[in-house]
């Protein structure tokens, strides 16, 4: 009985295979015209379905209680770190998100920027001072909050004191900016991942509270190198005798940080970021602000 069933299925499979072989599938010339038309129609239907799905999702998000609260207030409050390299691009991104949430509001006043620090970014969201933070935040820094899609991926690089020879880096201590109980730093995250992956067996690490402390230690020879995000390196290279090496410790994705009790604002921020990336507008802002 079992062998009869197997034989019947094998015969059916052979018929399907023979029918498929008889089909003259080609995309070339007149013979391929029906196939090309069918593929084009299928692609169009797929794009329409995707647009409908995302359009409905965006409509639902815009009608949420979180958005209504922002609209009733009339402004979107955004936390930024004023002395962070690249803050102008993050302000511009905040304005685009505010335009999405408050399309009828005055473009000059619908986004309000409030200064935060690495220590107060999360607490400013918790106590309602700001609705979101756009300040070089990454999801690995704190799992307490929700995050948008990445709006920028930055390298963390190894820098050394100018004039340092490659031989001096065979066994050395590298400095990085330490994390705190509220937020992990990009340098700490990428260095831990690099060492955990076996990036260097002869590298030890030493934590510092600030870039000035770390780079002063580098200048004194207390450490052989330091980990810096590339934007920070570009900002500080004229202030300290430091040189970039070819070693990339890792990369980190910067995202918009939003309250952890709902994904509405982070999802809408993601929609804005995707639209800006697809249109090329985000790349234009990178060029404009030197990212």
N, C-alpha and C positions, 0 to 999 in steps of 0.2 A: 504493500500500500504506500509506504513512505517513498519507495523507489519510483513508483508511478507518478507521484506528485512532483518529485524532483525532475523526472523526464519531461513532464508537461511544462514546467517552468523554464526548463532549458530550451524547449522548442519555441516557446513564446519569446524568450530573450533573443534567439537566433533570428526570428522574424523581425523583431524591432531593429536588430543590427543590420539586417539586409535592407530594410526600408530606409534606414538612415544613410546607408551607403549609396542607395539609388538617388538620394536627394543631391542635386547639383548645387551645392552651396558655394557661392562666390559673390564678392562685392564688386567685381570688375565688369564694366560694360553693361549692355542691356540686360544680360542674364542676372546681374547683381542688383538691378534697379529695385525689384520687389523687396529684396533683403535690406537694401539701404533704406528704403522707405519704412519698412517695419521697424528697423532699429531706431530711426529718427523719431517715429511715433512713440515707441516704447520709452525712449529717453525723455521726450516731452512730457509724457504722462508721469514718469517718475519725478521729474522736476516740479511738476504741478502738485503732486502729492506731498513732496517735501515742503513746498511753499505753503500749502494749506495747513500742514501739521505745525510748522513753525509759526505761521501767522496766527493760528488758533491759540498756540501756547503763549505768544506775545500778548494777544488780546486778554487772555485769562490773567496773565501777570499784571497787566496795566489796570485791571479792575480789582486787584487785591487790596486788602485793608492797608498793607504797608505803603503802597503807592498812594492810596487815598489820603493817608496821613501826611505824606510829603506834599501832595497837591493842596490840601487844606491849609498847610503852613505857607505854601507859596515859594519855598526855597529848599534846595538840597544842600545840607551841611556836610562839607567834605574836609576830612583831616589831612593835612600835608605837613611834611617836615621842611620848614622854610630854607634851611641851609643844606638840604640834600642835593647833590649833583643831579641835574635833570629834572628839578621840581617844576619847571615851566611846562614841560611836556605833560607831567602828571596833572597840573592845573588845567591844561587844555583838554585832556581826557575827561576830567571832572565836568567841564563845561558841556561836553558832548553828551555825557550821561544825564546831566541836568536837563538838556534840551529834549531828550527822550522822555523823561518823566514829567516834564513841565513844558509841553510844547506851546502853550498859550501865554506863559509868563514872560516878563521882560527879560530879554537875553542878557542884559547888563547886571541883573540882580538875582536871577534864579539860582545861581550857584554861589554859595558863601563858603569861603575857605577859612579854616581855623587851624592854628598852629598846634601841632602835637610833637612829641618826641618818641624815640623808640620805647621809652618806658611808659608813656601815657597813651600811646595809640590805641591799645586794647581797652583800657579803662575809659577812654573818651567815647568809645562805642557802647560800653556797658552802662555808663551813666546817662546816655542819650545826648551827650554834647555834640556828637556828629553822627551822621547816618552811615558813613563809610569812610575808609581811610585809603588814600592812594599815595603810598610813600615807600616804594621798594619793599613791599610785603610779599612773603612767599608762604604757601600753605604749610610748609614744614616748620615755620617759625612758631605757630600756635594752632593746635587742632580745635581750639574753642570756637573759632569763627568759620564763616563760609567764605568762599573765594570765587572770583570770576575766572574766566579763561585768562591765560597769560597774555599780557600786553607787551612784554619784553623779556628776552632771555639774555642774561648777562654772564660773562665769563669771570671767574675768580682766578687771578693769576699770581704767580710767585714773583715778587720783586726783590732786588738786592741793592746794597749800597753801590753806587756808581764806582766802577773800577774793580769790582770783585771778580776774581777769576773763576772759571768753571770748576777747577780743582777744589776750591774752597767749599763747594756745595756737596762734596761726597759724604761728609758726616757733619750735620749741622742742626741747629735748632731754628724752627720757624715760628714766627709770631703771628697771632691772629686776635681779632676782637672777640672778647668773651661774650657768651650769652648771659641772660639773666633769667629770673624765674618767670618773667612775663613774655619774653621773646627771645628766640634763638637768632643768632646773626648769620648772614649769608656765608661769612668766612668760616664760622664754626661748623655749619652744616656741610659745606663742600669739603673742608679739610678732613672731617671725620669720615665722610664717604670715601675720599681718596685714600686715606690710610687703611680703612677697613677692606678696601679692594686690593691691598698690597701695593699701593702706588710707590712706596719707598720704605725700605727696611732700615734705613739709616737716618730717618728724619724724626726728630723729637719736636714737641710743640710747647709753646708758652703763651698764656693768655694775657691780654692787656685790656685796660678799660677804655682806651681811646686811641685814635690814630696817632695823635701827637706823642703819646707815651711810647707806643710801639715803634714809631719811626725814629724817635730819639734813641731808643735802645738799639735799633739797627745801626744808627750812625756811630754809636759808642762801641759797636762790635759785640754786644751781649747776645745777639741772635744773628744768624747768618742770612736769614731771609724773612719776608713777611708776605702774608696773603692779603690781597686787596681786590675788591671788585674793580673791573676795568675803568668804570666811570670815576671812581674815587682816585685811582691811580692818575688818570688824566687831569684831575683837579689838583692833585698834590705834587705832581712831578716837578713843578716849577718852584715849590716851596721847600722841597727836601732833595738831597742828593741820591735819588733812587733811579734804578734802571729796571726795565721790564725784562724778564727772561722768557724763554720759549715754553716754559712749563705752565700749562693750564691745569689748575687744581680741580676745577669742575665748573659746572654752569648752574644757574639758579633762575627760576621763572618768577617774575614779578607779577602780582595779581592785585585786583581790588579786594580789600578786606571788608567784609560786611558782618552784620550781627549773626550770631550762631543759631538763633531760634527760628530763622526762616531763610530760605534760599531765594526769595523773590528779588531782592536788590542785586544779589550776586549774579542771578540769571539774566536780569535786564542789562547789567554791566557787560556780561558776556556777549549779549546780542549786539550791543554797541561796538564792542571790540572786534567782533567778527565782521560786522559791516564795514568798519574802518579798514580792517586788514584786506578784505575782498576788493574794496574800491581803490586801494593804494594810498588812502589818506594817512594811514598809520606810518607807512614808509616815508611819506613826505614829512611828517612831523619828526621822525628820526633824523632826517637830513637837516631840517630846519633848526632843531635844538642840539645837534651834534651828538646824538646817541649812536 
